[in-house]
């Protein structure tokens, strides 16, 4: 056991020898300070008890047994009764707390990776390609939680398989690791069916995988400028544009929000929940203090051509949770010198919207996703 790990390096004692390896955590979790070596002799009850105490388990046994152990630990967590609340905001906060605690506990089962990302455990899969996609070239031995490694492997498979997009006539978008996957199709349908103000130039602000830029290109835009500030998203959007045959019409550039200039159409699908992400991978879902939403609305007028439109794709899930009111949204639009020219609504079809056992069911079942058509407010004469 050791107490001197650093945020980016894991230190432990094995066979009376101090060992060190790079600590990897996409979620931004600090390296555990207490680490013991574990193998197939460890029971699920003992593993769960130690993980709850903040003791990390560096696995040296069979890889598939480690997967089964992680599942057994998850079952023990899920059997515990959860606190409930009638007020949606309280239910949301309790849900996030429970999810964070679950992630911390399950994140205590660790897998060592070799200098080339090989896993030197019995029955271990070859994860070298998946790791290289996510992290780039290896720089020595490292350690990662099995839970995060499984997410990385799953993302690699999604990247190979792709996500079928109905609005692209069934063509596939291939999300990269760490880039939000367009698995909810209702907001894509809104963009695919909305009346176009023009077909010359469009800006796609915060493009992610580039799926909205691709839909706009498919709808006949001569040029689409897609922006993002995340390196993975930029690479992902460029790859998808090329794969779909739109590389000559979709330009992907690095920008915090808007590209230079003006366009007759500016589209933005910001994170829908104004709350603080608990890890970097949640930034596509949570927008602290609605910063991106504020930034898009505040800058929209300066980037629209005369008579142009800004399309804001936004769910009202935050309103049903008590995180934001409709009045607050309308005040933001008004303060930016904008007016609402129309709105198209659609109800989500994802499974949680009809799962009465989901802790956020009341908010999910009432959720509506909207495409707000915004224009610059005319100055009274």
N, C-alpha and C positions, 0 to 999 in steps of 0.2 A: 504494500500500500504506500501511496505517496501523497504529499500535500503541496507539491511545488510545480504543478503544471502552469503554463502560461496560456493566455487566450488563444494563441495560434500554434501551440506545441503541447503535446501530451507526454507526460513523464510517468513512468511506472517502474516497479521493481519486479523482476522475473528471474528466478533461480539466483537470487541474491545479487543480481546485476541490475544497475539502473539503465533503463531503456528510454529512448526518446524517439518521437516521430511527429511529423507534421499533423496538426489537427485540422480536419476539414468539417465545416458546417455551413451549408448554404443558408440555413436558418439564422445564422449569426449567433449560435449558442456557444458560450465559452467552454473551453476544454474542462472536463471534470477534474476536480482536484483529488478525488479518491478513486483509485483504480485497483481492481484485483483481476487476476487471470482466472478464467473459468473454462470449463469444458463440459463434455456430455454427462458427467456425473452430477452436475448441478440440477436440482429439482426446480420446477416452475415456482413453487411456493417460496423457496429460498431466493431465487432470482428476483421475484417480485418484491419481496421484503427488502432486499438490498437496494434495488433500484429506487424504491420509495424513500430510502434513507439517503439517496444521493450518491450511492456507490456504483461506479461504472464497472461493467463486466467485459473485459477484453477476451474475446472468444478464441479458443485454441482447439475446439472440437470439430465435429462434423458440421459443415455449412447448413445442410438441410435440417439438422437437429436444431441449429440456431433459429432457423425460420419457424420451426414448430414451437420453440420456446417463446419466441416473440408473440406468436398467436395466443399461446397459453397465458402470457402476461396480459395481453389485451383483453382476454375473456375475464380475467380477474378484475380488471378496471371496470369493464362494462357491467359486471354484476353488482357493483356498488350502487346503492340508491343515490340518485342525483337530486340536488335541490331544485325546486321548481318555483315559479313566480307567475302571478296573473298579469302583472304589468309587463308589456312587451319589452321595454327597455331593460327592466330587471332580468327578464328571461334571457335577453341577448347577452348581458354582462355575465350572468351565471354560465351560460353556454360557452362563452369565450374563455372563462376561467377554467372550466372543466376540460376544454380542448387543449389549453396550454399545459395543464397539469398532466394530461394524458400523454402529450408529446414529450414532456420532460421525462416522465417515467420510462416510456418505451425507448426513448433516445439513449438510455443507459446501456444498451447492449451494443457492443462495439466490434467492428470487423477490421483487422489489419490488412493493409494493401502494400504490396511490394513496390520496388522502385519503378516497375513498368505497369503498375496497377493490377498485377496478378494477385489472386487470393490463394495463399498457400494452405488451404484447408481441404479436407476430404469433401468430395462431391460439390465443390464450389463451381459456379458458372464462370465463364470468361467475360469479364466486365470491362476489358481494356478499351474497347471501342466506345462504350457508353461513357466511361470516365474521361476519355480523351475529348469527346464531344462537349462534355460539361465543363471540364477544368483545364483543357489544353494539355501540353506535354507534362509528364510526371517529373517531379523534382525531388526524388528520394522517397523513402517509405512514408506512409501516412496511415491515419486511422480515421474511420468514419462510422457513424452509427448505422446499424443494420437497417433501421427504419428509413433513414435518408438514402441509403444505398438502394433499397428497394424502389423508392421514388425515382431515383436516377435511372434505374433499369427500366421502369415503366415508361418514363419519359423518352428513353431511347427507342422503345418499341412503338410509341405513339409517333415519334419522328419518322420512323421507317414506314409505318402503316399509313399515317396521315388521318385527318378528320374529314369525312365527307361533308361537303357544303351544298345544300340544296339550292341556295341562291347562285351557285356557280355550276348549275346543271349536274351536280354530283361530283364535280372535280374535287380534289383533296387539297387541304392546307396541311402542311407538315410543321407542327410547332417544335421549336427548339427547347431544350431544357431551360427552365426558368422564365419562359415566355408564356403568357396566359393563353390557354388553348380555347378556341371558339366552339366549345361543346354545346353551348346554349344558342340555338339557332333563331330564336324569335327576334332578337335585335338585328340580325342579318336580314331577315325577311323585311323588316321595316325599311332598311336602306335599299333593298332590291325593288321595292314597290313604290317608293315615294316619288312624287312628281319632281322632275329635274328642272332647275332654273336655267341650266345651260349644259352644254356638252364640250366645252372648250378646256377649262382648267378647274381642278379641284384640289384642295388641301385636305389631307387626312392627318389630323393632329393626334399623336400618340398611337402610332399604327400597330404596334405589337407584332403579330404574325403577318400583317399586311393584308388581312382578309377583306377589310372594308375597301382598301385601295383596289384590290382585285375586283370586287363587285362593281365599283365605279368604272373601272376600265372595261369590264364586260358590258356595262350599260352604255358604252360608247364614248366615254370621255377621251379626248385627244391626248390629255396629259394629266397625270395625278402626281402631286408631290406629297410624299408620305414622310412624316417626321417621327423621331423617337430619340430619347437620350440614353437608352440602354444599349450596350454593345451587342448583346445577344439578340435583342429585338431587331436591331438594324440588320444583322447578318441573316436572321430568319426571314424578314420581310423581303430582302433582296433575293434570297434563294427561292422563296415562293413566287415572287413576280416572274423570275426567270423560268421556273418550272411550268408555270401556267401560260407562258408565251407573251407576257406583258412587259418584259424588261425594257422595251423600246418606248413604253408609254408611262411606266411608273418609275419615278425617281425617288430613291430613299436617301434622306439626308439626316444628319445628326442635328437636332435642335431641341431646346427645352420645351417649346410649345410650337410656335408658328414658324414657317419658313419665311424668307423675305418676300415682300410684294403683297399683291392682292389677288383674290380669285372670286369668281361668281358663286362658288360653293366651298364652304369650309365645314368639315365633318369632325366630330369629336365624340368618343365614347369613353369618358373618364371613369375611374373607379367609382362605384356606386355608393359606398358607405363612408360617411365622414367620421372615421375613427382611426386610431393609431394602429398601424400594422405591428404585429408582435415579432415579425421577421421580414427580411428583404423579399422573400417569395410571396408575401401577402400584399405587396404594393400595388398589384393589379386589382385588388379587391377593396382596399382601404385607402382613403384619401384624407389624411389628417387635416382637420379644420377646413375641408373642401378646398384645399389649395389649388389643385388642378382645375376644378370646376370654376373657382373664382378667376384663375388666370385665363382660362379660355374665354369666359364671358367678358372679362375686362379688356381683353385684347382683340376681340372678334371684330368690332366696328372698324378698327384700323387695318384689318386684313380682308375686308369685303369690298368687292367692286360695287359701284352704285347699282342698287336694285338686287344685289346678291343675297344669298341666304346662308345662315349657319345652321347646321343640323346638330343638335345636342341629343345624343342617345342616352337615356337615363331611366333607371328603374325607380319606382316610388317605394321600394323596400325600406329604405331609410326612414321614410315618413311613417310607415306602419310600425317600425321599431321605436319611434320617438327620437331618432337621431337628427332629424331635420323636418321642418314643416313645409307645406306647400307655400305658405306665405313667405317664408324665408327665401325659397327658390325664386318666387316672383319678384321679391325685392332685389335680389342679385341681378336678375335680368333687367329690371328697371334702372338700377343704379349704373349699369353698363351702357345705358342709352339705347337699349334694344327693345323690341316689341315682339310679341308672339304672333306669327302670321298663320299658324296652324299647328295641329298636333295629331299624330297618328299613334294609336294605342294597340297593344297586343298583350295577351296573357301568357305567362310562361307555361311550358308543358313539361318541365323537368319533374322527376319522381317526387322530390321533396315537397312540391306544391300540393300534393294530394296525400301526403303521409301524415296522418293525424298523430302519430307517435313522435314526430319530430318536435324538439323543444321550441322551435320557432314557427310552428305550423300556422298559428293565427296570422302572423305577418306574411308568411310565404303564400298562403292560400288567397290573400287579398292583393298580392303584388300585381302591378301592371307596369310594363315597360313601354316607354314612349319615345317617339322621335319628335322633338320640338323644332319646328321651323321658325327660326329667328331672323329678324331683319333689323337694320338700323332705324331707330325711331325718327320719324320726320320732325323737323324743327318747326314749331308753330310760327306762322307768319304774324 
